[in-house]
């Protein structure tokens, strides 16, 4: 078993990076992002809906419409993107708040996994979109992958 971040989350981050690097407060079209990031227009459109509903981007319709970041890249955490696309970070089902198990109160493994899970959440919360931009030297090529 491997735990992976989905393509939806990776592409969501790439869209946000593209807007931050190429947008400079100017609207950027889905077509331009699709071409720049080599992601299909259809897939971007599905991701954009989530990013918009999550309050990370603004969408404007029409010929001169496009996408813009709503927040400063320094205020967008990787945790925000992951939770928006995937839901709460829980390595195991038993770590979810609604989980029920006869062993939960006395399960040593659950406590350890809970600690590991919290460290992952904290690590994702510590990295911002601006940190990723700084690490990428201001370029986001289609080969760029989180």
C-alpha positions in Angstrom: 0.0 0.0 0.0 1.2 3.5 -0.7 -0.3 6.8 0.3 -0.3 9.2 -2.6 -1.4 12.7 -3.3 -3.9 12.6 -6.2 -3.4 14.1 -9.6 -6.3 16.5 -8.8 -4.3 17.9 -5.8 -1.0 18.1 -7.7 -2.6 19.8 -10.7 -4.5 22.2 -8.3 -1.2 23.2 -6.9 0.3 23.6 -10.4 -2.7 25.8 -11.4 -2.2 28.0 -8.3 1.6 28.2 -9.0 0.9 29.2 -12.6 -1.4 31.9 -11.5 1.0 33.2 -8.9 4.0 33.2 -11.3 2.4 34.3 -14.5 -0.7 36.1 -13.4 0.8 39.0 -11.4 -2.7 40.1 -10.5 -3.8 39.8 -14.1 -6.4 37.3 -15.1 -5.1 34.2 -16.8 -7.3 32.1 -19.1 -7.9 28.3 -18.6 -6.5 27.8 -22.1 -3.2 29.6 -21.2 -2.8 27.6 -18.0 -3.7 24.3 -19.9 -1.1 25.1 -22.5 1.5 26.2 -20.0 1.0 23.2 -17.7 0.0 20.6 -20.3 -3.2 19.8 -18.5 -6.4 19.2 -20.4 -8.9 22.1 -20.3 -11.6 19.7 -19.1 -9.5 18.5 -16.1 -8.5 22.1 -15.3 -12.2 23.2 -15.3 -13.1 20.5 -12.7 -10.2 21.6 -10.5 -11.0 25.3 -10.9 -14.5 24.7 -9.5 -13.0 23.4 -6.3 -10.3 26.1 -6.1 -13.0 28.8 -6.6 -15.4 27.3 -4.0 -12.5 27.0 -1.6 -11.8 30.7 -1.9 -8.4 30.4 -3.4 -9.2 31.8 -6.9 -11.6 34.2 -8.5 -13.1 33.4 -11.8 -14.4 35.9 -14.3 -16.5 34.9 -17.3 -16.4 36.3 -20.8 -13.9 37.1 -23.5 -11.6 39.1 -21.2 -12.3 36.8 -18.2 -10.0 34.4 -16.5 -8.6 33.2 -13.2 -6.8 35.2 -10.5 -5.5 34.3 -7.1 -7.6 35.7 -4.2 -4.9 35.3 -1.6 -1.2 36.2 -1.4 0.9 33.1 -2.2 2.4 33.5 1.3 -1.0 32.9 2.8 -1.9 29.7 0.9 -0.6 26.6 2.7 -0.1 23.2 1.1 -2.5 21.9 3.8 -5.2 24.3 2.4 -4.8 22.8 -1.1 -4.6 19.2 0.0 -7.7 19.5 2.3 -9.6 21.3 -0.4 -9.0 18.6 -3.0 -8.8 15.5 -0.8 -10.6 16.3 2.5 -9.1 16.1 5.9 -5.7 14.4 6.2 -6.1 11.1 7.9 -3.7 8.3 7.3 -6.1 5.8 8.7 -9.9 5.6 8.9 -9.7 5.2 12.7 -8.2 8.7 12.9 -11.3 10.4 11.6 -13.4 12.2 14.2 -16.4 10.0 13.4 -14.5 6.7 13.6 -15.8 4.1 16.0 -13.8 1.0 17.1 -13.9 -1.1 20.2 -10.2 -0.7 20.6 -9.8 3.0 20.0 -9.2 4.0 23.7 -6.5 1.5 24.3 -4.9 1.1 20.9 -1.2 2.0 21.0 -0.9 1.8 17.3 -3.7 4.4 16.8 -1.9 6.8 19.1 1.3 6.4 17.1 -0.5 6.8 13.8 -2.2 9.8 15.2 1.1 11.4 16.1 2.5 10.6 12.6 -0.6 12.0 11.1 -0.3 15.3 13.1 3.3 15.7 12.0 2.2 15.4 8.4 -0.6 17.9 8.9 1.9 20.3 10.6 4.5 19.8 7.8 1.8 20.6 5.1 0.7 23.7 7.2 4.3 24.9 7.4 4.8 25.1 3.6 3.2 27.9 1.6 2.6 28.5 -2.1 5.3 31.2 -1.8 7.8 28.7 -0.4 7.2 26.4 -3.4 7.6 29.4 -5.8 10.9 30.4 -4.0 12.1 26.8 -4.3 11.3 26.6 -8.0 13.2 29.8 -8.9 10.1 31.3 -10.2 9.5 28.8 -13.0 6.7 26.2 -13.2 7.2 23.9 -16.2 4.9 21.1 -17.2 7.4 18.7 -15.8 7.1 20.3 -12.4 5.5 17.9 -10.0 4.7 18.0 -6.3 
